[in-house]
Amino acid sequence: MNQGFVADRPEFDWLRKEAGGWQFGEQCILLAITAAIGVIDGQCVEIGAGNGDTLPLTIDPFYKSGNECLLFEVDPKSLGMLMVRYPQATHRGEFVPNNAKEFAPFPLLVVIDVDSIDSMILDEVLARCTPHIVMVEHFDRCHPENAEIVQKVPSWLLGEQLSDGFTIQDNAATLKAIAAEHSYTRLGTTRVNSIFVHDSLVEKVANYVPG
């Protein structure tokens, strides 16, 4: 299967050529979207930030460009590594709803990658702030039982490990439905991520001509 970017509409297909970097090209796609919407500065948040080494930070290019970065990582060792590698960022442990008070009203970018309750966090974050761009991990499309049917996974089942090594998460169709309720349009997907922009920015992406 195609593990790279697959656009939801032909007008978004130009992003496929912009792909590059971690994980399946999403890093450079996110940078390209900021160019299209004309906003390159603003708070960038990553929930499930990894360790900055074997699990790279998706918003690393935004940190290097001087953006304010807020990082959440539940694993203490990984969090410690992030603190060394990204000393200018704000570091937090596990994300809980109360943490949303640290979000700017209109963040530039929010990335959600916790391998479990990503869909629930998406709903919580979009109820509290209005990011320009959102990227959320969905159930791995390489899993043979992954069907694009909108059917929310029970919260108690999210994050459970399957015998074949995959982790149960809500699928891309479910994330799309949640985002739409908050006025977000999906630009496209990769093997494991769904990428959205606020409805007010859709035409900017659709009409953008890369330089």
C-alpha positions as CSV (number, residue, x, y, z in Angstrom):
1,M,0.0,0.0,0.0
2,N,1.0,3.6,-0.4
3,Q,2.5,4.7,2.9
4,G,3.0,8.3,1.9
5,F,0.6,11.2,1.6
6,V,-2.7,10.6,-0.1
7,A,-4.8,13.7,-0.7
8,D,-8.5,13.9,0.0
9,R,-9.0,16.3,-2.9
10,P,-7.1,16.8,-6.1
11,E,-6.4,20.4,-5.0
12,F,-4.3,19.1,-2.1
13,D,-2.3,16.6,-4.2
14,W,0.6,19.1,-4.5
15,L,1.5,18.3,-0.9
16,R,2.5,14.8,-1.9
17,K,5.5,16.2,-3.7
18,E,6.5,18.2,-0.6
19,A,6.8,15.1,1.5
20,G,10.0,14.5,3.4
21,G,11.4,13.9,6.9
22,W,9.9,11.9,9.8
23,Q,7.7,9.8,9.7
24,F,6.3,9.2,6.3
25,G,7.1,12.6,5.0
26,E,4.8,14.5,7.3
27,Q,7.4,16.9,8.6
28,C,7.9,18.6,5.3
29,I,4.2,18.5,4.5
30,L,3.5,20.4,7.6
31,L,6.1,23.0,6.7
32,A,4.5,23.3,3.2
33,I,1.1,23.9,4.7
34,T,2.4,26.8,6.8
35,A,3.8,28.3,3.6
36,A,0.4,27.9,1.9
37,I,-1.6,29.5,4.7
38,G,0.9,32.3,5.1
39,V,1.5,31.7,8.8
40,I,4.9,30.4,9.9
41,D,5.1,31.8,13.5
42,G,3.0,30.6,16.5
43,Q,2.9,28.0,19.2
44,C,3.6,24.4,18.2
45,V,2.4,21.6,20.4
46,E,3.4,17.9,20.3
47,I,1.5,15.4,22.5
48,G,3.5,12.2,22.5
49,A,6.7,13.9,21.6
50,G,9.0,10.8,21.7
51,N,12.6,11.2,22.7
52,G,14.1,13.3,20.0
53,D,16.4,10.5,18.9
54,T,15.1,7.1,18.0
55,L,11.6,8.6,18.1
56,P,12.2,12.0,16.4
57,L,10.2,15.1,17.3
58,T,7.8,15.9,14.5
59,I,7.9,19.6,15.2
60,D,11.7,19.7,15.3
61,P,11.9,22.0,12.2
62,F,9.5,24.5,13.9
63,Y,11.6,24.5,17.1
64,K,14.7,25.2,15.0
65,S,12.8,28.1,13.3
66,G,12.3,29.7,16.7
67,N,8.6,28.9,17.3
68,E,7.3,28.5,20.8
69,C,7.1,24.7,21.5
70,L,5.1,22.8,24.1
71,L,6.0,19.1,24.4
72,F,4.2,16.4,26.2
73,E,5.8,13.0,26.8
74,V,4.6,10.4,29.4
75,D,7.8,8.3,29.5
76,P,10.2,10.0,32.0
77,K,13.4,8.8,30.3
78,S,12.2,10.1,26.9
79,L,11.1,13.4,28.5
80,G,14.6,13.8,30.0
81,M,16.1,13.4,26.6
82,L,13.8,16.0,25.1
83,M,14.7,18.4,27.8
84,V,18.4,18.1,26.9
85,R,17.8,18.3,23.1
86,Y,15.2,21.0,23.2
87,P,16.1,23.3,26.1
88,Q,14.0,26.2,24.9
89,A,10.8,24.2,24.7
90,T,8.3,23.9,27.5
91,H,8.2,20.3,28.8
92,R,5.4,18.4,30.4
93,G,4.7,14.8,31.2
94,E,1.4,13.0,30.4
95,F,-1.2,15.2,28.7
96,V,-4.4,15.7,30.7
97,P,-7.3,18.0,29.9
98,N,-6.2,20.6,32.4
99,N,-3.0,21.0,30.4
100,A,-5.0,22.6,27.6
101,K,-4.9,25.9,29.6
102,E,-1.2,26.2,28.4
103,F,-2.3,26.2,24.8
104,A,-2.5,29.5,22.9
105,P,-6.0,30.4,21.7
106,F,-4.8,29.9,18.1
107,P,-1.8,27.6,18.0
108,L,0.0,27.2,14.7
109,L,0.3,23.5,14.9
110,V,-0.9,20.6,17.2
111,V,0.5,17.1,16.7
112,I,-1.1,14.2,18.6
113,D,0.7,10.9,18.7
114,V,0.1,8.9,21.8
115,D,-0.6,5.4,20.3
116,S,-3.9,5.1,22.1
117,I,-6.5,7.8,22.9
118,D,-5.4,10.1,20.1
119,S,-9.1,10.6,19.0
120,M,-10.2,11.6,22.5
121,I,-7.3,14.1,22.9
122,L,-8.2,15.5,19.4
123,D,-11.8,16.2,20.6
124,E,-10.6,17.7,23.9
125,V,-8.0,20.0,22.2
126,L,-10.3,21.3,19.5
127,A,-13.0,22.1,22.1
128,R,-10.5,24.3,23.9
129,C,-8.5,26.1,21.2
130,T,-8.4,26.6,17.4
131,P,-5.1,25.4,15.9
132,H,-4.4,26.4,12.3
133,I,-3.1,22.9,11.5
134,V,-3.6,19.6,13.3
135,M,-2.0,16.2,12.7
136,V,-3.3,13.1,14.5
137,E,-2.2,9.5,14.5
138,H,-4.8,7.0,13.4
139,F,-5.0,3.2,13.4
140,D,-2.2,1.8,11.1
141,R,-3.6,1.3,7.7
142,C,-1.3,-1.7,7.2
143,H,-3.3,-3.7,9.6
144,P,-5.4,-6.2,7.6
145,E,-8.6,-5.5,9.6
146,N,-8.5,-1.8,9.3
147,A,-11.7,-0.8,7.5
148,E,-12.5,2.9,6.8
149,I,-15.8,2.8,8.6
150,V,-16.8,5.5,11.1
151,Q,-17.2,3.4,14.2
152,K,-15.5,4.8,17.4
153,V,-13.5,2.4,19.4
154,P,-14.6,2.1,23.1
155,S,-12.3,4.2,25.3
156,W,-11.3,1.2,27.4
157,L,-10.0,-0.6,24.2
158,L,-7.9,2.2,22.9
159,G,-4.1,1.5,23.3
160,E,-4.5,-2.2,23.6
161,Q,-1.8,-4.3,22.0
162,L,-2.8,-6.8,19.4
163,S,-1.0,-10.1,19.0
164,D,0.6,-9.0,15.7
165,G,2.2,-6.0,17.3
166,F,-0.3,-3.4,16.2
167,T,-2.0,-1.0,18.7
168,I,-5.7,-0.3,18.7
169,Q,-6.6,3.3,17.9
170,D,-9.5,5.0,16.2
171,N,-9.2,4.9,12.4
172,A,-8.8,7.8,10.0
173,A,-12.5,8.0,9.1
174,T,-13.4,8.4,12.8
175,L,-10.8,11.2,13.2
176,K,-12.2,12.9,10.1
177,A,-15.7,12.9,11.6
178,I,-14.5,14.3,14.9
179,A,-12.5,17.1,13.3
180,A,-15.4,18.0,11.0
181,E,-17.5,18.6,14.1
182,H,-15.0,21.3,15.1
183,S,-14.8,22.9,11.6
184,Y,-11.7,21.2,10.3
185,T,-11.1,19.8,6.9
186,R,-8.8,16.8,6.2
187,L,-6.2,17.5,3.6
188,G,-5.1,13.9,3.4
189,T,-3.5,11.0,5.2
190,T,-0.4,8.9,5.4
191,R,-0.1,5.3,6.6
192,V,-0.5,6.5,10.3
193,N,-1.4,10.2,10.3
194,S,-4.3,12.4,9.4
195,I,-3.6,16.0,8.6
196,F,-6.2,18.8,9.0
197,V,-6.5,22.6,8.6
198,H,-9.3,24.8,9.9
199,D,-12.1,25.3,7.4
200,S,-11.2,29.0,7.1
201,L,-7.8,28.0,5.6
202,V,-8.8,25.4,3.1
203,E,-8.9,27.6,0.0
204,K,-5.5,28.9,0.8
205,V,-4.1,25.4,0.7
206,A,-6.2,24.4,-2.4
207,N,-5.1,27.5,-4.4
208,Y,-1.4,27.5,-3.4
209,V,1.3,27.2,-6.0
210,P,4.6,26.1,-4.6
211,G,7.5,28.3,-5.5
